[in-house]
Amino acid sequence: MEREIERCNRCILPRNYPGVSFDEHGICELCRNYKELQYLGPEALKTAIKSHAQDGDDINKDYDCLLGLSGGRDSTFLVHYLVKVLGLRVLAYCADNGHMPAQTVASLKTATKALNTDLVVERHGYLETCLRHHLLAWMKRPSAALVTMICTGCRLGINKGLSSVSITKRVPVVVTGGTPFEGGAYKTDLLRSDPSSRRRSSLLWGYARHIVRNPRWIVRPSCLAVQVADFRYHFNRRRIFEKRGALVSPFHRYLHWKEEDIVATITQELDWQSGTQSSWRGDCAIAILKGHMYRSMLGFNDKDDHLSLLVRDHQISREEALERIQAEKSAPPEILESVLARVNIDFSDFDKALKKKGRV
């Protein structure tokens, strides 16, 4: 029987969320300290992008920006917004990690075709090279903190690919679809040696501590190299992109991300479909697997975090969030089994590891 978890009385954040305290009324500190974000607006976004499209021989005049397009809802909305609302010339880039669902591939092709937007799709092998090794290492000694390492290489492929295309296509402005409503801070906090510290050293020491407990993570040189490169791009991402131009995240500074508007726009204008019961995080089978792992080990995952943020932002009620977490929390078993089958891991062996006691 699934265990009940105690949640914040204002949002739905679980009490066991790392590093978050609750007051005597059962209200989490994130709700108590929440401040609505201020946004600069669409004209400021257009100016930020256009200001870096300067005259010069090394700038491609065919495009105003390079957009990282995953086929998920946020980046799909952005390509529509940049082209149709702001009238910008967009080059879309998709890094295929080898585990994109067919529906995602279809959605990004449909969207770019409808918008007459050029699309570059590149297949990288970083994730595929390491996925089986990382899963087997995790199964040797299951750890909630190291679930985040399962997809090591994917972020490297995205950032390295965007950087490379930005240079070769001479498009200095790179736009990303991340939002402040994604949640997931608990993942790095679980890994840190000190969850209250935001220092880089806390993350590195925490990672080292877990590697000492389970050295299998680093015994394969090719995968260790991918881990190191992934960390390097993670810590230096902005500096790498801003060497030549700008890294712009519209939803963090310029546009208020509103779920209802996002989903309505892309479904009506671009015939976008998720392929899962939720419109969120269905663009990668590995993300679905990791969400299942977190929920099995902790009782929650990014979805609880995401919905709590929507409650704080007054986009949905707490009751709606609770209903959605029940309706959307289960991972499609066929996706989980398919991911494991592709790397020759038996689902029953994986499930046994997931249910092990004494996990760290």
C-alpha positions, -999 to 999 in steps of 0.1 A, spaced: 0 0 0 13 34 -9 23 55 21 5 88 28 28 118 31 21 149 51 20 181 30 21 218 35 -13 232 44 -10 260 19 6 243 -11 12 205 -15 50 204 -7 58 173 13 72 176 48 102 155 39 112 179 12 150 185 18 160 216 36 125 231 40 110 238 75 74 240 85 58 263 111 33 254 138 5 259 113 19 234 89 29 260 64 62 255 46 88 283 46 87 285 8 50 296 10 58 320 39 86 336 20 71 335 -15 73 368 -35 57 372 -69 82 376 -96 84 408 -117 87 406 -154 102 431 -179 77 422 -207 78 412 -244 93 444 -257 122 441 -233 126 405 -245 127 415 -281 152 443 -274 174 419 -254 175 395 -284 178 421 -312 205 441 -294 230 412 -299 221 407 -335 247 434 -344 261 443 -378 293 425 -386 308 399 -409 306 372 -382 268 375 -376 243 355 -396 217 380 -408 191 352 -415 184 346 -378 178 367 -347 183 339 -323 190 302 -317 163 284 -297 168 252 -278 137 232 -288 130 199 -270 95 194 -283 81 199 -248 54 224 -240 76 253 -229 101 255 -257 73 247 -282 54 277 -269 85 299 -271 91 291 -308 55 301 -315 58 333 -294 91 344 -308 80 339 -344 43 349 -343 42 375 -315 76 391 -316 82 385 -353 117 372 -349 136 349 -372 144 317 -352 167 288 -358 155 259 -337 179 233 -324 170 199 -309 196 176 -292 183 140 -296 195 120 -267 182 87 -282 152 85 -258 128 110 -273 92 96 -275 78 94 -310 51 119 -301 78 144 -291 96 140 -324 63 145 -343 54 176 -322 86 195 -328 85 187 -365 49 198 -368 55 230 -349 85 241 -369 68 233 -402 37 253 -392 59 283 -383 82 279 -413 111 277 -389 144 261 -397 152 231 -375 185 214 -368 183 180 -351 215 164 -338 218 130 -322 244 128 -295 256 96 -278 266 109 -243 235 96 -226 233 63 -245 270 56 -239 266 59 -201 229 50 -193 233 13 -188 265 18 -167 249 45 -145 217 24 -140 237 -7 -130 259 14 -106 227 29 -91 211 -6 -87 243 -18 -68 236 7 -41 203 26 -46 204 63 -36 178 90 -40 207 115 -42 222 98 -72 190 94 -92 199 128 -108 231 112 -122 212 87 -142 208 111 -171 243 124 -170 253 133 -205 220 146 -217 225 182 -205 260 180 -219 246 171 -253 222 200 -252 246 227 -241 275 215 -262 253 212 -292 237 247 -287 272 262 -283 285 244 -314 255 254 -336 257 290 -323 293 292 -336 289 273 -368 257 291 -378 270 324 -365 239 331 -343 252 346 -311 219 348 -291 208 315 -275 173 313 -261 163 286 -236 129 274 -224 135 269 -187 110 283 -163 110 293 -125 80 270 -121 98 237 -128 108 229 -93 134 202 -86 158 221 -63 156 190 -39 176 170 -64 208 189 -60 201 195 -23 200 157 -18 234 155 -34 250 184 -15 272 178 15 254 207 31 218 212 18 217 247 32 247 258 12 245 271 -24 283 269 -29 297 248 -57 320 230 -33 290 217 -13 277 200 -45 311 186 -54 319 173 -19 285 157 -17 290 140 -51 325 128 -39 309 114 -7 284 93 -26 311 81 -50 332 68 -21 301 49 -9 296 35 -44 328 36 -65 312 17 -93 300 51 -107 335 60 -118 351 27 -128 343 32 -165 366 59 -179 344 70 -208 315 76 -184 337 94 -159 348 117 -187 311 125 -195 304 132 -158 333 157 -156 323 174 -189 287 176 -177 297 193 -145 319 217 -164 291 228 -187 267 230 -158 289 254 -138 301 274 -167 270 274 -190 263 312 -190 300 321 -194 303 297 -223 274 311 -242 281 348 -234 316 346 -248 301 355 -282 267 368 -275 239 363 -249 220 335 -231 183 346 -228 158 328 -206 124 345 -214 104 329 -186 129 338 -159 130 376 -166 107 387 -193 75 366 -196 52 353 -169 49 316 -174 12 307 -172 4 270 -177 -32 275 -190 -21 299 -216 9 278 -226 -10 246 -231 -40 264 -249 -17 281 -273 4 251 -284 -26 227 -286 -47 251 -306 -21 267 -328 4 239 -333 -17 207 -326 8 198 -299 2 166 -279 20 153 -248 17 116 -252 13 111 -214 -15 120 -189 3 152 -180 14 180 -203 47 182 -184 80 164 -188 67 139 -213 94 149 -239 120 124 -226 115 88 -215 145 91 -191 128 120 -173 97 98 -168 119 70 -154 137 94 -130 103 108 -118 92 72 -111 124 66 -91 121 97 -70 84 90 -62 92 54 -53 120 64 -29 108 98 -15 71 97 -20 73 128 -43 90 141 -73 93 173 -94 56 172 -101 47 179 -64 72 208 -65 59 221 -97 23 221 -86 32 237 -53 48 266 -72 16 270 -93 -4 272 -61 19 299 -47 15 318 -80 -23 316 -77 -26 297 -110 -44 267 -94 -59 260 -60 -44 236 -35 -74 213 -41 -67 213 -78 -31 205 -71 -40 175 -49 -64 162 -76 -37 165 -103 -10 148 -83 -33 118 -79 -43 118 -115 -8 124 -130 16 108 -106 18 73 -122 45 67 -148 33 47 -179 47 12 -172 53 6 -209 77 36 -210 97 23 -180 99 -12 -194 110 2 -228 138 23 -214 152 -6 -194 148 -31 -222 169 -8 -245 198 -11 -222 193 -48 -215 182 -44 -178 155 -66 -165 126 -46 -151 121 -70 -122 158 -66 -111 154 -28 -113 122 -29 -93 139 -50 -66 167 -24 -63 141 4 -61 125 -13 -32 156 -21 -12 158 -11 24 187 9 38 189 31 7 211 62 10 
